[in-house]
Every structure is written in structure tokens, then in C-alpha cells.
Amino acid sequence: MDTLSKTAIKKDIQTPVRITGSEAVVRSLLNEGVDLIFGYPGGAIMPVYDALYKVQKELHHVLVRHEQGAIHAAQGYARVTGKVGVAIVTSGPGATNAVTGIADAMIDSTPLVVISGQVASGLLGTDAFQETDVVGVTLPITKWNYQVKKAEDIPYAIARAFYIARSGRPGPVLIDITKDAQFASLDYVYNPIHYIRSYTPVPDVNLDQIKEAARLINLSKKPLALIGQGIILGNAEQELREFLEKTGIPAAWTLLGLSALPSDHPLNVGMLGMHGNYGPNIKTNEADLIIAIGMRFDDRVTGDLKSYAKNAKVIHLEIDEAEINKNVHADAPVIGNVKDTLPLLTASVSPNSFPEWVEEFRACYRIEYDRIIKSQLNPAKEGLTMGEVVNKVSEACNHDAVIVTDVGQHQMMASRYFKFKQTRSVVTSGGLGTMGFGLPAAMGAKLGAPDREVVLFVGDGGFQMTVQELGTIHQTKIPVKIVLLNNNFLGMVRQWQELFFDSRYSFTELINPDFQTLAKAYSIETVKVTKREDLDDAIKQMVNHDGAFLLEVVVEQEGNVFPMVPSGASVSDIRLE
């Protein structure tokens, strides 16, 4: 565990102020520019909540209904703003309830600072009431964590936490503070941290790496760029466009890379992955060069690694050196922030275009449109499809909303059929695939982007995992729009059961509550749609409503998401039906 070495502090001249540890927590948050936090009070964090009472005008606290909701809300806020999300929980079950959200933030590189209360230091290790070793529990799923037992360590621990959370490849940090440290007094001075010895968040750019990558690009005949979330985290959207437009290279985005490039950009060829577009998946194994930009080659993108991109050289632009060669060998790694490396690469390559190669992707899209997309968006059958609902909502929002999704079939449909004009328009659980993520994340996203329409797409299964956050929406008056795609099934599991388990629907059918009554219980406007002819008016009503709105759409029960790369199969084995 790291020690709090004072040598890393950048000293500013300040007059110390004698305050309590709990007041130091609050002042430190304010000094970091925090104005919004999510949390749930309890015994071990009560002194901090008492300090929060005095600064309600400067520091807005959102009372969630479950600690998992606090973390997901902080994630939604961080994803749309680029700032560090902050959550506060109590000890024991409060801290363990936050674990799923922390793990989700870790794998999706979301900057969070989580502050947990802890029993008094004299009670540590005694199995005291609501004692849990939260530092030990969260060690594998945090970028850094630390237990504070002395009040005087609070300012530095929080300064260090914010620096680590936001720098380099972002991630969650947890600070666990004993109750006696919150009560004790200290001479408070706050010094933001800009440097930690032995921690290099952004590696220096190696120009030889740039040179080699440029050489491979100039030699390639069928290059394909893979756009990951690193573009968004690095604020490198413009640099990406300049690179693509100079080289003429077609680009496909990952799930978390959605919106880094406008949907209608002529070089955007769609989404990678298990339920991505036909072209970018099948053409991966025909490309002679893969340029991975700020993405980590997870299994949903690569499929069977033994057969992945065997005809291609690989260039990997990545800020985290640990991702290089982890899953896919990089012939030309380029380490650094893509904000810095992409312009250097753009300057080093020759102008080019690949019209015939790009046309191959367009031809694949036409096949996909005829086989899948056409019937999703304009179904001839009676039942409503998820695809047509998503498409109509996208059109009603002029393709300019922030969409938040839960996890399941609706997540894939939303990512496939919603269109994007600007960056930071997608908030979803990628690596962990956390059902229940959507509703609280949508709350945080709307509070982070109050001037943008925020639309949540959620299934009936995931909705009920964190449905209590309707109470937070009601109390805090968060005007989020909720599109509940109700098929009375755990749809994605049911799809797999249909395709790979001979339609044995083992414990995937849901007997649901009356969601309309539930919404009304929280004073949320709501409409239920069961017929296609009612859909347009209902969407219009939702979009035009000033406050929170629940649009429940009953969709076909046994609809499937295609294309689909079966688990463990090659991306070339993508199924269209």
C-alpha cells in the first residue's frame, strides 16, 4: 500500500485553519471544484454529513436510494462531463453495496472518488458493528485506495485521490476514513497534487514508434481504424477526424467509442463487437492493417483470438502500456495520450484514400440492411420491435441526445440504431455489463448535462434492479426521459437459450408489475404503448414534457439481436440470422 509521502506535495502558502476531519473532507472537495456528490448517510460517515449540512448552497448532495445507485450516478455524471464523479457511503453494507459500481468504473476507465466511512480506528479488526475491510475488498477494483486513521492525513489523501482518479487512464479511487479521524481536529491546509513520484500517468511519446506506425500506414492497402473510448477520455475527437480525413482510412467504433465520430461521417463504417455491424466485423480478417486507437481488444471485439486479424499488422495507440500485447500482439505500439500521439502520426503519414476498400464496407451494410435493419426499422409484423422504437426516439431528438442504456438486448439495439452528432453522447456499462446501471447513471448524466436531452433505454429486467431510484428522480426533480422496452423476458439470456439451448427458457420469463402505477406512485408522467399507431404521439409527448417521463413500450417477446458473433467464435463467423 502506498504511503502518504509529503514529498509529493506541491506547497502553497496558506494560513492553517483549525477544523475537524469531517470539515476537512468537505473543504477538500470544494477545493477540488466539486459541486455535486451522490451518497447515502450512515453511522460511520455521519460526521461528514453533519459538515455537509453547513455547505448545502456550495455543495449539492443527491440522496440516492441505494449505494449502488450513488456510484452509477457518479459514473453517469463523470462520463458526460469529463470530471471526477464523487460518491459518499457509510461503512459495512454501505461500502459493500458500492462494490459493483466501483468494479464497473474500473473496467470502463471512469474517474471516481468514493469516500467511505469506517468504524473508529480502535475497533478495526474486532468485527465491530458494520465493520468491513473495504480497502481489502476494493483493492483489485480501484486505481488506488487508502485508509485514513488520522485527521491530518485527510487533505493529502483526498488531493492524491483526485489526481490519481483523473490522470492518465482514469479510474475509481476509494478513501476509507475512520470515524475518530472525522471527529478529530487538524490544522487544515489544502495543496492540490500535480505529481507523485514513481507514478507516470502519461508516458513520454517515442518518436521512433510514430515513425514505424506511419511506415505501416503508408504501405497498407486495406487499413481499418478501431475507435475506442480513449478518444473521448483524451478529448481527441478533432485529432481523430484530422487523421482519418488525411489518410482516408475507414473507422469502426467500439461500444464505448460510440459518438467519438459523428454517425454520418463518410469514413464511419459502424460498430464492432458481438452485435456490431456486419462489415467491420467480417472485414477485420480481410484488413492488412489494424489501427487500434484508445481501445483494449476485449473479447467482445476480438472473438476467437486464434483467428483474429491474422492477415493484418497491428498498430496500437494506447495510454496504458499494460494493454499493449495483453490480448493482441502489436507490431507497432504507440504509447501516450492519443491527444498527443495522433497529431504526430497525422503529420507523418502521406495523404491517401481507399475508395474501393470503403465501398466494400458499404456493400456489407447493404447486405445487413436487407437482411436485418430493414425489418427492424420498418417491420411488417404486428409486434413492435426495439429497433423501430430506438430509431423513432433518435429522430424525435434530432439525433442529438445523450443516451444512457442498461444492459441487455435494448443496449445493443440502442447502440445500433441511435445516431450521434456530438461526442460524450453515450453512457453505458461496457466491460462489466452491469444490469441496473441505467437508471441511476441516467440521473447522473442529466445532472451533468442539464442542457441536453438525456434518454434512458432500459429493459424490464434491468429496470427492476435499481427501480428504487425513481424515488431519487422524484425528490431531486431530475427530468430524465425513460424508455422502458418491455418484453416480459430477460431478453438477452432468452435469446441465447433459443439459439444455443434448444429454446429451453429456464427462469428468464418475468411476471412484471404495473409499471404505469409504479411511475405514478413517484409522480412521474407516464404512457404505455402496445400498438404501432400510438408510438409516434407517445414519443412526441415524452420529448415535449418538461419533467421526468416514463414511456413504456411493449415490444415483441421473442425478438433477437442480429448480427451476432457467437461466443468464442471468429468475427468472420458472424451470423445474420
Secondary structure, 3 states (H helix, E strand, C coil): CCCCCHHHCCCCCCCCEEEEHHHHHHHHHHHCCCCEEEECCCHHHHHHHHHHHCCCCCCEEEECCCHHHHHHHHHHHHHHHCCCEEEEECCCHHHHHCHHHHHHHHHCCCCEEEEEEECCHHHCCCCCCCCCCHHHHHHHHCCEEEEECCHHHHHHHHHHHHHHHHCCCCCEEEEEEEHHHHHCEEEECCCCCCCCCCCCCCCCCCHHHHHHHHHHHHHCCCEEEEECCHHHHCCCHHHHHHHHHHHCCCEEECCCCCCCCCCCCCCEEEECCCCCCHHHHHHHHCCCEEEEECCCCCHHHHECHHHCCCCCEEEEEECCHHHCCCCCCCCEEEECCHHHHHHHHHHHCCCCCCHHHHHHHHHHHHHHHHHHHHHHHCCCCCCCCHHHHHHHHHHHCCCCCEEEECCCHHHHHHHHHCCCCCCCCEECCCCCCCCCCHHHHHHHHHHHCCCCCEEEEEEHHHHCCCHHHHHHHHHHCCCCEEEEEECCECHHHHHHHHHHCCCCCCCCECCCCCHHHHHHHCCCEEEEECCHHHHHHHHHHHHHCCCCEEEEEECCCCCCCCCECCCCCEHHHCECC
